[in-house]
Amino acid sequence: MATHKNIVSIHPYFRPHEGKREAFLALLPHFIERTATETACLYYDFTMSDELIHCREAYIGAAGAAAHLANVGDLLETAAGLADLEQLEIHGPAEELDQLREGLEALNPSWFVHQDGLEKVGL
């Protein structure tokens, strides 16, 4: 069961290169199809604001987030040729984030440590 004690969310913001917006958007169904196979994925979707494309995604624990990144690694490489990763945020409990830091340092993410909150189950 996912709780605030183990949920990790990843928040990448992509800005497609000049003339590459449609090619980048064409990748989104491939990301979704691949992610649909992941049992630790809690949600995964894309939103847009003008030219900025954001992926909203959350996983059960660091292991779930790491498994996702491995699962879509080749798609991320393709995306890197079409868009700049303008911002990357990783949110979650400190003990989960600590398990991801070493593997993601090259992307220079902003780390957000969970402090407090509430859970609503069964809505």
N, C-alpha and C positions, 0 to 999 in steps of 0.2 A: 504494500500500500504506500502511496506517495503522501508525504506530509511535509510541512515546512522544514522539518528536520533533514530532508534529503532531496528536495526539488532543486534542480539546477536549470536555469534558463539562459539561453544564448540569444543575444540581440545584435546581429550584424546589419549594417546599413551600407548598401551598395549604390554607387553612382555609375551608371553605364557610360562607357566611353562614347565620344562623338560618333554617331551613326551606328552604334551597337545596341541600342535599347531593345529593338525587336528581337535580336539574336539572344540577348540576355533573358528577356521575357519568355522566349521559347524553351529555355532551360528549366523554368519553374515546374512544369508538369513532371519532368524527369526527377527533380528533387523530391517532389511530393510522392511519386510512385515508389521511389527507393525508400523513403522514410516510412511509408505505410507498412513496411515489413517489420519495423522495429517495435518490439514489445515494451521497451522502456520509454517510448515517446508518449508524452501526455497531450501535447498539441503541437501543431506545425502549420503555419500559414504565412502568406505574404501580404504586405500592405504597401501602398505607394503614397507619396506626397510629391507632386510634380515629378521630377526626375529621380528622386531618391526612393530606393526600393528596400524595404525592411522585412526581415524574416522574424516572425514571432515563434519561438520554439521552446519547449521545456521537456525535461527528462527526469526519470527517477534516478537520482544519484549521479555522481561523477562518472561511474562506469557506463551509464546509459548515454550520457553526453559524449563520452569518448568513443563509444561504439557507433554513434551517429556520425561523428566526424570521420571515422574510418570508413563507414559505409558510403558516404558521399564524397570522399576525398578526390576522386577523379573528376567529379562534377564541379567541385570547388576550384580545381586547377583550370578547367575550361572557363568557369566564371571569371577567374582572375585575368584572363585574356580579354574579357569583354567589359569589365567594370572595375572600378577602384573600391576597395573596402575602406569606406570613409570613416567608419567608427565600428568598434566591436566592444560590447559589454557582456560580461559573464556575471550572473547573479546567483547567489545560493549561500548555504551555510559554510562557514569558514573551513570546516573539516572536509567538505566536498570540493570546495574551490582549491584547496591545497593539493588535492590529487590531480588537478588539471594544469596548474601553473607551469610546470616544467615543459609540458608538451606544447603549450600555446604562447610561450614568451615571444617568439618571432613575430606574432601578429600584434603584439603590444596592446592587449585588451585592457579595458578598465574593469577592475574587479569590484563588485558590489556585494558586501557581506550582509546576509540577512540579519536583521535585528529583532523584529517583532512583527506580529500579525495575527490573523485569525483564519480559520478554515471553515468553509461551509461545504458539508458533504451531502450528496444526494439531491442537489438542486436540479 
